[in-house]
Each structure stands twice: as C-alpha cells, then as structure tokens.
C-alpha cells in the first residue's frame, strides 16, 4: 500500500551496524483509514479492548484533536519492504502478519478507528480490536466507510496528525532481512514496555505456543495473547504442559541430547509458581535442538517434545474430571467435603465444572485446585518413553472413579489432606503430598492395567 506522510522524513540507519532502519513522521486520518485496511496487530503481543486508555484517547480526539500529536507516541509499524517515493509518499508491505503490522500503539489504533467509525455512523459498537478490524477487512463495509469519509460534512473533526514510526530492514539484502527477522520480536516487546509484558506474552510473541495452539480444542478458550477474550490463562496451560516435560528430565532425555533446560523445575512449581513454568517451557522450546528459528519465531520440530505436548489436552481434561470426583472420593473415605472451609456449595448448580469446563458433569462445590493438583502432577507415573515418543502407559481419562476400590485407594492421600488442616494452599505446596500422590498413581496404574 502507499500512504502519504505529513512531515519530511528520511530513513534513519543504525550507527551500530544493525541492518535495521526507521522512518519517523505522521499521517492523516485519511491515510490511517487506508493503513487499517492493510495492517493488522498480530505482531503486537497485546490485543486492544475498550478500556479507560482507549476512552481517554477518544476524549482527546473529540475535545482537543490538535493536541493529540503531542500527547501520544502514536503508531509503531513494522514492514519488510519500505520504499520511499516522491512527494512524501511511501510504499509499505503487510504480507506476513506475524512480522509486519502494528507493533505498538494498538490502543491508539483501536481508539482512532472507533472515533472515525462513530463520526461516520453515529455510534461505535466495537468493544474489541478484532471486531473493528473485521469491519475494515470486509470489502463492502470498507467501500461504504471510504465513501462516507469522503462525503463527511465536517472535515475539521478529522483535522489531526497521527505520529508514526516505521521499523524496516535497511535494504533488501539477506543480511538486512535476517537482522529484521531475528530482532523484531525483541523490539516489539521492548516498545510495549509501558505496560510490562509477562514472560508468557513474550513467549507467545516468539512462537513458543504455536504447537499447543494447533492441538488445543477451541472449547478451552485459551487467552494466548493479552487482551484476548477467553476463560483459560496461557500460564495455566503452560504449567500443565510442563508435567510431561518434567517426566523427560529423570529419564535423562535432555541430558543425553546435550540440551540445557535451565533451572530445575519440580512438581510443586506446577501449582505454586506458574512464572517458573513459563521460563522452563520457554528454555526448552527455544533450544536450537528442539526448534528451528525463522523470522523471529521458534518452530517446534523435536519429535519427543511434540509427543510430550500431545498429552497436555488429556491432562487438562483429567483436571476437570478430578475437580468433579475429588469431593465424592473425599466423602467416600469418611469425610464431609461440604464442611471444609472454602468449599462453597454450587446448589443450585452453576455452569462451572472445573478449570477448563470440559467435564460433562458439574460438581456440587466450587473450591481451590490445591486439593487435587498433586494428583494431576502424579500423572508422570502413567507416562513412559518408548523410543523417541512419550506415551501413556494407561490413559488417566479411563480411570473409573465410580469404582469403590479406586475410591478406597485414596485413603492415605485424604489423610494427608486432614493432617494439613484441610488447607488447599498447604496441600498444593507441601512436597510430601506430591510423593503420596505419586504412590497413589502407581497403585491406580496396577489396578487399571
């Protein structure tokens, strides 16, 4: 696409011999309309939603648009191709949404788009970026919007400048393109530092979760990217994904492959320290013997790690199954779950049926996951490495928790719960609970095989 820049400009090249350049200028609302048709924000680690920041930007555009240029950093754009033309015009490409588009300034782009839409159509119904972008992407809607923009009765409403900065390779050589691809994720993360990015957001930006995204059922509604809607945090999924990866450590798989996984991760961290799980997961996925790196993204190619991650969906479903059965098993072993402090009755039943809402039955209670997370982590006892593939010895989803002998096997584990004062936090972070859970799972394996 071609846009016109308001201010005179030139490519600013790095003095440190990085083959990356930037162009600094501003654009008009008219050129923003064209830009939004072509550029998305998938390169951005966050997705804009309607919030106080967006409303504040809209207020500036409504009340004092002449000050907008001075109040904001505007838009940061990345593009693999940036050709300088005559009369302050510039040609940009947006062919690869993972490396080209709106790197920073997503709230600005969302607010400006909402502002323009509301002026042309009277009010704006879009509360999320994807809704606004979907409207712009529709050719019929876009043609109507362009016509309304040209015919708009009060052009002074659109008399403001939008700061823009463009990051691009210095030239079309392979060295410049490699510099651009290798550094674009780090640049994007750094430029989004006005709201600190989590390690999970950075990992997502680098492609660490792409394989999990491929295998994850849409029903789980994982929030992979900050600002997206959903019910499951990416950190929770990452923590559970570390369970099969932990299994590979004592089997010396990583050691034999010469792979440094960084700091040791134990099962307690799965429940207690999700941030450690994110770092552990990232260290594995970003290892050159596990993934290939291209265009600033990591693409998982290791067969064994793939097979480990293939078990994650079953683990998530087992979480939901345990959420339903744990109170029933507790009651079978002489307890009264409803009397535990923190176990809230859900009668009449709600739609909540576990961490990932995948089990068809709903528990009578809503309670903390710490009670059963050690049992979830003990699923390592059901895994075995056959050749290069990590498999289930016995799929935990086939354990029949309706059987009396299965329920009775939990007696000693429930005694630990009682010794820890029925406190889910103590249960979830006491290492002895995890040893007891491992023994329990070994016993269940013998019963089920």
KACOR-V133734 format. One record per backbone hydrogen bond with DSSP energy under -0.5 kcal/mol. NH is the residue of the N-H (numbers start at 1). CO is the residue of the C=O. If there is no record, write none. Layout:
BEGIN
NH&CO  NH&CO
END
This chain:
BEGIN
3&90  5&88  6&26  12&22  13&11  14&18  14&20  17&14  20&18  21&168  22&12  23&166  25&164  27&162  29&158  29&160  32&28  33&29  34&30  35&31  36&32  37&33  38&34  38&35  39&35  44&41  47&226  50&127  55&51  56&52  57&53  58&54  59&55  60&56  61&57  62&58  63&59  64&60  67&64  68&65  70&67  71&67  71&68  72&68  75&163  76&104  77&75  77&165  78&101  79&167  83&91  84&82  85&89  89&86  90&3  91&83  92&1  92&90  93&81  97&95  99&96  100&96  101&78  102&40  103&76  103&101  104&76  109&105  110&106  111&107  112&108  113&109  114&110  115&111  116&112  117&113  118&114  119&115  120&116  121&117  122&118  129&48  131&128  132&128  133&129  134&130  135&131  136&132  137&133  138&134  142&138  143&139  144&140  145&141  146&142  147&143  148&144  149&145  150&146  151&147  152&149  157&154  158&155  159&156  160&158  162&27  163&161  164&25  165&75  166&23  167&77  168&21  169&79  170&19  177&173  178&174  179&175  180&176  181&177  182&178  183&179  184&180  187&183  188&184  189&185  190&186  191&187  192&188  193&190  195&192  202&198  203&199  204&200  205&201  206&202  207&204  208&203  210&207  213&209  214&210  215&211  216&212  220&217  221&218  223&232  224&222  226&45  228&225  231&221  232&221  234&223  236&233  237&233  238&234  239&235  240&236  241&237  242&238  242&239  243&240  244&240  245&241  246&242  247&243  248&244  248&245  249&245  249&246  250&246  251&247  252&249  253&248  254&248  256&252  257&253  258&255  259&254  260&258  261&259  269&266  270&266  270&267  271&267  271&268  272&268  273&269  276&273  277&273  278&274  279&275  280&276  281&277  282&278  283&279  284&280  285&281  286&282  287&284  290&287  291&287  292&299  294&292  294&297  297&294  298&206  299&292  299&297  300&298  301&290  302&290  306&302  307&303  308&304  309&305  310&306  311&308  312&309  315&311  316&312  317&313  318&314  319&315  320&316  321&317  322&318  323&319  324&320  325&321  326&322  328&324  329&325  330&326  331&327  332&328  333&329  334&331  335&330  339&336  340&337  343&340  344&342  344&366  346&364  353&351  359&353  366&344  371&368  372&369  373&369  374&370  375&372  376&372  377&373  378&374  379&376  380&377  381&378  382&379  383&380  384&391  386&384  386&389  387&385  388&386  389&386  391&384  391&389  393&382  394&382  398&395  399&396  401&399  403&400  407&403  408&404  409&405  410&407  411&408  414&410  415&411  416&412  417&413  418&414  419&415  420&416  421&418  422&417  423&420  424&422  427&423  428&424  429&425  430&426  431&429  433&430  434&430  435&431  436&432  437&433  438&434  439&435  440&436  441&437  442&438  443&439  444&440  445&441  446&442  447&443  448&444  449&445
END
